[in-house]
Amino acid sequence: MEEEKSTTYLALLETYREELENVDKQIIYVQALVNDYTRAKMTVEKLNEVDEETEILVPIGGGVFIPMKVRKGVKALVSEGADVFIESSLDYAGEAIQRKIDELNEGLTRLNDIANQIRQKMEEISEKLQEERKDV
């Protein structure tokens, strides 16, 4: 009977370990998205500071930049979901990016809460497993 409990506890620990690993991967992915959106927001803010026609380097990813001339009042295309884009001011684009960052950070908070709950369950099971082994 005691061995069955130990086997069950070990199986639960393994399941929780796998769940925690998956949640940790999601946290890393969402954090990378937050970083990406934060860089985009900084770029939009810098573009908004342009007073006259200025040549800038626009990052397109993968360490590649394109030289471009921009002028005050340049517009942005902002994704509104499902392949719908709207032309907007840089201020609106920055606000849209910030909303996305806020949503992602809320998701990060939820994922961290889930990870902490899993860790707590793992700790409880480990304690039970140690008690089972003490009794043997």
C-alpha positions as CSV (number, residue, x, y, z in Angstrom):
1,M,0.0,0.0,0.0
2,E,2.8,2.4,0.9
3,E,4.7,1.6,-2.2
4,E,1.6,2.4,-4.3
5,K,1.4,5.8,-2.6
6,S,5.1,6.5,-3.4
7,T,4.6,5.5,-7.0
8,T,1.6,7.8,-7.2
9,Y,3.5,10.6,-5.7
10,L,6.4,10.1,-8.0
11,A,4.1,10.1,-11.0
12,L,2.4,13.3,-9.8
13,L,5.8,14.9,-9.4
14,E,6.8,14.0,-12.9
15,T,3.5,15.4,-14.3
16,Y,3.9,18.6,-12.4
17,R,7.6,18.9,-13.5
18,E,6.5,18.6,-17.2
19,E,3.7,21.2,-16.6
20,L,6.2,23.6,-15.0
21,E,8.6,23.1,-17.9
22,N,5.8,24.0,-20.3
23,V,4.7,27.1,-18.3
24,D,8.4,28.2,-18.1
25,K,8.7,28.0,-21.9
26,Q,5.5,30.1,-22.3
27,I,6.9,32.6,-19.9
28,I,10.1,32.9,-21.9
29,Y,8.1,33.3,-25.1
30,V,5.8,36.0,-23.7
31,Q,8.8,37.8,-22.2
32,A,10.4,37.9,-25.7
33,L,7.2,39.3,-27.1
34,V,7.2,42.0,-24.4
35,N,10.8,42.9,-25.3
36,D,10.0,43.1,-29.0
37,Y,7.0,45.3,-28.4
38,T,9.0,47.5,-26.0
39,R,11.7,48.0,-28.7
40,A,8.9,48.9,-31.2
41,K,7.5,51.4,-28.8
42,M,10.9,53.0,-28.3
43,T,11.3,53.2,-32.1
44,V,7.9,54.9,-32.5
45,E,8.7,57.4,-29.7
46,K,12.0,58.3,-31.4
47,L,10.2,58.7,-34.7
48,N,7.7,61.0,-33.1
49,E,10.6,63.3,-32.0
50,V,11.7,64.0,-35.6
51,D,11.4,67.8,-36.4
52,E,12.4,67.8,-40.0
53,E,13.2,65.3,-42.7
54,T,15.8,63.0,-41.1
55,E,17.5,59.8,-42.3
56,I,17.2,56.9,-39.8
57,L,18.0,53.2,-39.7
58,V,14.8,51.1,-39.3
59,P,15.3,47.7,-37.8
60,I,13.5,45.0,-39.7
61,G,14.8,42.0,-37.6
62,G,17.6,39.6,-37.8
63,G,20.1,42.4,-37.3
64,V,19.1,44.1,-40.6
65,F,18.4,47.8,-40.8
66,I,17.1,49.8,-43.7
67,P,18.1,53.5,-44.1
68,M,15.0,55.6,-44.5
69,K,14.0,59.3,-44.6
70,V,11.2,60.3,-42.3
71,R,9.5,63.6,-41.6
72,K,7.4,65.1,-38.9
73,G,3.9,63.8,-39.0
74,V,4.7,60.4,-40.5
75,K,1.9,57.9,-40.1
76,A,2.0,54.3,-39.0
77,L,-0.1,51.3,-40.0
78,V,-1.4,49.6,-36.8
79,S,-2.8,46.1,-36.7
80,E,-6.3,45.9,-35.4
81,G,-6.4,42.1,-35.7
82,A,-7.5,39.6,-38.4
83,D,-5.4,41.3,-41.2
84,V,-7.0,44.7,-40.5
85,F,-4.7,47.6,-40.4
86,I,-5.5,51.3,-39.8
87,E,-3.4,54.3,-40.7
88,S,-2.8,56.3,-37.5
89,S,-0.6,58.9,-35.9
90,L,2.6,57.8,-34.1
91,D,1.0,58.7,-30.8
92,Y,-1.9,56.3,-31.5
93,A,0.6,53.6,-32.6
94,G,2.6,54.0,-29.4
95,E,-0.6,53.7,-27.3
96,A,-1.6,50.6,-29.2
97,I,1.8,49.1,-28.6
98,Q,1.5,49.9,-24.9
99,R,-1.9,48.3,-24.7
100,K,-0.4,45.1,-26.2
101,I,2.6,45.3,-23.7
102,D,0.1,45.6,-20.8
103,E,-1.9,42.6,-22.1
104,L,1.3,40.6,-22.4
105,N,2.4,41.6,-18.9
106,E,-1.0,40.5,-17.5
107,G,-0.4,37.2,-19.2
108,L,3.0,37.0,-17.7
109,T,1.6,37.6,-14.2
110,R,-0.9,34.8,-14.7
111,L,1.7,32.4,-16.0
112,N,4.0,33.2,-13.0
113,D,1.1,32.6,-10.7
114,I,0.5,29.2,-12.3
115,A,4.2,28.3,-12.1
116,N,4.2,29.2,-8.4
117,Q,1.1,27.1,-7.8
118,I,2.7,24.1,-9.5
119,R,5.9,24.6,-7.5
120,Q,3.9,24.7,-4.3
121,K,2.1,21.5,-5.2
122,M,5.4,19.8,-6.1
123,E,6.8,20.9,-2.7
124,E,3.7,19.4,-0.9
125,I,4.0,16.1,-2.8
126,S,7.8,16.0,-2.1
127,E,7.1,16.4,1.6
128,K,4.5,13.6,1.6
129,L,6.9,11.4,-0.3
130,Q,9.6,12.0,2.3
131,E,7.2,11.2,5.1
132,E,6.2,8.0,3.3
133,R,9.9,7.0,3.0
134,K,10.6,7.8,6.6
135,D,7.8,5.5,7.7
136,V,9.3,2.6,5.7
